[in-house]
Structures are given as structure tokens and as C-alpha cells.
Amino acid sequence: MQTITIQIRIFPAHPSVLLDMGQEYIRTVNELTKQAEVSGTFPKLTSKSVQANLPSAVKNQIIRDARSIFQKFKKDKKRPILKKRVYYVNNQNYTIGDHHISFPVVIDGKVQRLVVPAILPDRERVLLANSKHGLLRVVQKSKKWFVQVAIERPTEQASGDIMIGVDLGLKVPAVIVTSSGKTKFCGNGRKNKFIRRKYNTNRRRLGKLKKLSVIRKQGNKEGRYMKDQNHKISRQIVNMAIQENVSVIKLEKLTAIRKTTRTSRKNTKNLHDWSFYQLNKFIAYKAALAGIKIAEVDPAYTSQTCPVCLRRNKANDRKYRCVCGYTAHRDRVGAINIMHQPVADGNSLPA
């Protein structure tokens, strides 16, 4: 079984109700954890003993959340204080229809079932129809409202015997090579670098003008752009894996990528800005949905080692040439060697 979270856009007619419920939720959690901290133990509570303007089902969820937070800060010695509004509803108390979502709230002191219009894309419909539903979380992002639903779904392991290696970089964000010999280049490194440079220039200019709120908004736009790029690249990788009947995707172990990625001085900033970790997470997430395994390998010397004679040669920019006569794109060489590398825990997988 695999647990994933899907996000659904909702359109509440009265957002103030959700704002009130979210604020009351975190206030109550903070109050319960504070009381537990003072007494040194979490008390036995029921929905009747919790003083909050919330439905009983939500109060029970608050008790579970507060107890979990208390157990955690007992170990960390620091009580976290929730600040961002949130509203959780367990799977027995919400309903997801074709065009709406309903869950309990309190309006004018009375518990009512709030029915909110929603947009359910086909992918989310399929996932919801073939999975076990978990907690529902109501959140607000940039003045838009969403529900996030945790679901558990069975995954079937891919049965193919093909493997692929993925080389990550800056000039070419991802290069894929399959054990059957196919190659695919994903992403546009030059465009990403241009976008980064444009936002960096604007930040410096706005910083001199002390327009901090504008800088924050631009940072959000840049982050959304890079997240979108990572989603597209990861989708290309997994789609190719599905198409080629791949059973294992080999990725670079991220703890070493900043040491092994070849950069000039002018590219150092781009290296530290590029979210390799996010891209790996997206690949792993999408691969798991398709039943494809992920294996991490040590990327050291993968772009310098000849796949034919195993000699090490430094590439001339993107061109790799070995004394044995083998030539190829530098990143393609890296992807081939990643595909044949033993996994990071020392256990090798057949290529």
C-alpha cells in the first residue's frame, strides 16, 4: 500500500466560516498542548471536555493532533505553537461528490454540513475511486481554497526487465538512458538559468528600493516556475519508464551531487538554487504510482568513466571522447554509468 495526498480546489461561498474554523482549530490545539506541558502529562479527554466552537468529530481529531504534538515535544524539549490556520476532518465525516465536497462546521452555534463546490480533475477522480480515504485537510493558499486528502492505494510492481539511469545537471536538467539503448534529454537549462538571472537582478534592484513585499511575491513566482519545471521533467522521465516497461529507475544520491556536478564560477549560484531534492521527490512519487522502483547510486566519476573501456577522461564541455574511440554527450555517459552503478547500500541490481 502507498499513501499519497491529492489536492482539490474548492470554492466556498462563505470563506469567513472556513477562516473561523481554521483559527479555532489551531487555537484549541495550542491550548491543549499548553495545558499538557504545564501538567507534564496529556490528560484523558473527550469531545465534551474540549471547549471549542467546533463539531464533535473535529474535536476528537484535535485531541489526537494535540496528543501527537505533545509526545513529540516531550522528546524535543520545545513545544511548537501552530500559527497557520488549518482544519482537519477524519474520513468518516466528509463526503466527496462529482462536483462538491461536504464536511461539518459550526455556523451560528449549530453544527451544519457545509457543501462546497469543487473541481475534481480526472486523475483525482480515478485515484479517489480506487483507494481508501484518510484525513481531509482544508487550507488556504494565496487567497485560494483547497482540500488535501490523504489516500491509501495498492501499487502493482512493474514486471519489465528494463532499467534506466538518470543524470541530473544544470545545462541539461535530466538525461535518461535505458538499458535497451534509448536516450532522452529533458528540460531547458539555458531557459532556467535565464529565469533565475532575471529574478536575481530584480531582487537586487528591489532590495535597494526596500520593497520587501514585492521581493517576496517575486520569490513565490520563481519558486512556482521551478516547481512546474520539476513536475514536467519528472513526468517525462516516468512516462518514458512506463512506455519502455521499466522496472527500476536509478538516480544520483543527492548527498554528493553538489560535489560531483561540474560548474564554473558563474554557475555556482544556479547549482545551489536548483532544487535537485524536489525533482528527485517528484520522480519517486510518480514512479511509485506506476509501481516502478527507485534506486540511488553514488554519482562519483560517472561523467568521466568510459562505458566501454572504463578509463577516466575529462569531457570537453558537453563532448566526451575516450582514447578507445568512444564518443558521446557527457551527460549521456553519466546516465549510462549511473544505470550500471551498484545502489548506494552496496547491493547491485542487474542492468
N, C-alpha and C positions, 0 to 999 in steps of 0.2 A: 504493500500500500504506500501511496505517496500523498503527502499533504501539501497543497498549494493554496494560494489566495488569489481570488479573482476580484476585480473591481468593476462596479456597475454605477453608471451615472444616474442620479435621481434628481427630481425637480420638485422640491417641496413648495406647496402654496403658501405655507406659513413658516419660513425659516426660523423665526424667533422661537418657535416651540422646540426645534432641534438645538438651538443655541442654549436655551434654558436647561434642557435635559442633559446636554453635554457638560455644562458648567456644574449642575447639581451632582452629576456622576463623579467628576474628579474631586469636588468639594467633599463628598461623602467618603470616598476612598482615602483622601488625605486625613480626614478626621479620625477614621477608624485606625489607620496606621499610627497616627499620633498617640491615640489612647493606648494602643498596644505597646508603643515604645515606652510610655510612662509607667505602665504596669509591668512591663518586662515579659508579658505573655499575651498571645492573642486569645481573646475571650470566646466563649461559645455564644454564637449569635443566631438569630432567626430574622426573617424579613420584618416581623412585627417589632423587634427590638431596635431596628435601624431607623433612625429619624431622618427621613429624606422624602422629598416630594417626587417619588418615583414609583413605578409599578413594582409589585412584589417580586415578579420574576427577575427584574433588573436588580433589585436589592440583593437577591440571592447571588447574582453574578458579581456584584460589588463585594460581597463578603468573601467570595473565592479570590477575587483580584487582590483585595487588601491583605488576606492571609498569605498569598503568594509573595507579595511585596515585602511583608513583614519578615517572612522566612529568609528572603534574600538579603535584606539589610541587616539582619542579625549576624550574617557572615561578614558583610562588607563594613559593618560598624557605622553606616551612614544611611539615614532614612531619606529616600528620594521623595520629592514633592512634585506631584503631577501639575502641570501648568496648561498643557494643550487640551482643549475640550475633546471629549470622546464619549461614545455611548455604545455599550455592548449589549447584545441580546442573544440568549442562547438559542440553539436550533429548534427548540420546542415552541418558541414564542414568536416566530416570524414566518411569513409566507412570501414566496417569490412567484409571481404570476408571469404571464407573457409580456405585459406592459406595465406592471406595477409591483411594488414591494410594500408589505404591511407589517407593522410591529407596534407593540404597546407603548404609549406615552401617557403623561398626565396633563390634562387641559382643564383649567378652572377647578382644580382639586379632584377631578374624576379621571379614572383610568379609561382611556379610549384606545381604539386600534386606529393608528394613523396609516392611511393608504396614500402612498406617494408614487406618482408616475415615474417610470424608469425606462431606460434604453438598454435592452439586452441584445448585444451582437450575437450572431450565430455561434461563434466559438464558445461564448459563455453559456449559451443555451445547452449546447451539447455536453459541456463539462458538468453543468448542474444536473442534467438528466441522468448522467452515468456516474454519480458519485454520492458519497454520504456527506451531508451538510454539517458544518460546525458553527462556531461563533460568527455572528454578524456584527460588524463594527461600522458605525456611522461617523464619517469625518467630513470636514470642510477643507478644501484646498483652493486657494486663490479665488475665493468667493463662489466656488462651485461645490456641490454636494455629491458625495459618493457613499456607497456601502461597500465594504470589503468583506467577502465571505470566505472563510476557511473551508476547504473541501478535501475529502479523502477519496482517492480513486485508485483502482488497481492498475498496475502497469505491466505490460507484457514485454519480456525481454526480447530485443531484436535477435533474430536467428541467423542473420547473414554471417559470412566469414570474411567480409571486407573490413579493413581498418583505415582510418585517416589520421594524418598528422596535421596540426595547425600551428603555423609560425606567426607570432604577433609582432608588429613593428609600427613605426611612425610613418614612413613614406608609403608603405603598403600595410594598412591596418591588420589584414589577415590573409595568409596564403594557405590554401588547402591542397593536400596531395593525398590521393587514395592509393591503397596497396595494389589496385588494378591499373595504376598509371595515370589517372586523370588529375588535372590541376585546375584550380580556380583562384583568381585574385579578387579579394573583397574589399570594398571601401575606397575612399579617395583621400589619401594622406595629405596631398597638397591643399585640397579644399579645407580640410580640418585645420591645417596649420594657418591658413589664411583667416579662418573664422576666429581662431584663438588670438592671432595677432591683432585683428580688428578690435576685439573686446578688450584686450590688454591696453591698446592705445587709448580707447575710450575711457577705461578705468583711470589711467594716469591723468588724462585731461580733466575728468570729473572730480578726481581727488584733489587737484589744485583748486577747483572751484568749490570744494567741500560739499558736493551734492551726494551725500551718503545714501539717501533713499533711492536715487537713480542708479547708483552703483549696485545696490542690492538687487534691483529689478533686472539689470543687465546680467548680473551673475546668474539669476534664475533662468534667463533666456539661454545663456550659454550652456548651462547645465542640462536644460531640456534638449538642446540641439545635440549635445554629445550623447545623451541617453538614447535619443532617437537613432543616432548613427550606430550605437552599440546594439540596439534592438534589431536593426536592419542587417547588420553584419552577422549576428548570431543566428538570425533566421535563415540567411543564405547558407551558412555552414550546416545547420541541422537539416534544411531542405535537401541539400546535396547528399547528406548522410542517409536520409530516408530514401532518396531516389536511387542511390547506389547500394542499398541494402547493407549499410554499415552497422557493425555490432559494437565497435569501440572507437571513441574519439580521443586522441592523445593531445594533451595541451601542455604548454610550458608551466613548470612550477613557478608561481609568481614571486616567491621569496628571492629568486635570483634574476628576475627579468631586468631590473634596473642596472644590474652589473653586466649582463650579457648583451643588452640592446646597444647596438652601435650608434653613437651620437656624436655630432660635432658640438662645439660650444653654443652655437645658435639654436641647437635643437634641445638643449638640456631642459629648458623651461617647458617645452612641449611634452617631453618624456614624463616629467613629474605631474603635468596636468592630465595626461591621458589616463582614463580610468580602466586600466587593464583588468583590475579586480571585478569591476562591474561587467565588463564584457565576458569574462570567464563565468560569472554567475548566470548571465543570460544564456550562455551556451549550455551550461549544465542544467538549467531549469528546462529549457526547451528539449534538450536531449532526453531528460528523464521522462518527459511526457510521451516521447516516442519510443521509450524502452531501450535507449542506447546508453551504454556505459561510458563514463568519463574516467580517463587515467592521466595522472600528472607525471611528467618526466623532468629530469634535470636538463635544462637547455644549453649547458656549457659546451662550447665549441661546435654546436650543431650547424652553425652557418659557415664554419671553416673546414669541416671534415668532408672529404670527398666520399660520396656514397658508393663509389666503385672500388677505389684502392685504399681508402681510409686515411690517406695523407691529409695533413692540415695545410691549408693555403688561405691567405687573406684575400678577400674579394676586392676587386677594383670597382668601387661604388656598388652598383647593383649586379655587376658581371662577375660570375665565379668561373675561374679557369684553373684546372689542375694539370700538373706535369704529365699525367697519364693521358691527357687529351679530353677529359670530360669537361664540358662547359654547360652552364645553366644560370638562371636567375638566382641571385644569392639567397633570396627568401624561399625559393622553391627547394634549394638544397637544405635549408634549415628545416622545412616542413618534412622532407623525406627522412632526415636523420631523427627528427622528433618521433616520427612514426615507428622507427626501428629501435628507439631508445627503450631500455628497461624502465618500468614505472618507478616512481620515486621511493617506494618502500622496498625496492630491491627485487621484487618479483617481476619477471619479464612476461609479456604477453606475446603470443605468436603474431608475427606480422604477415 
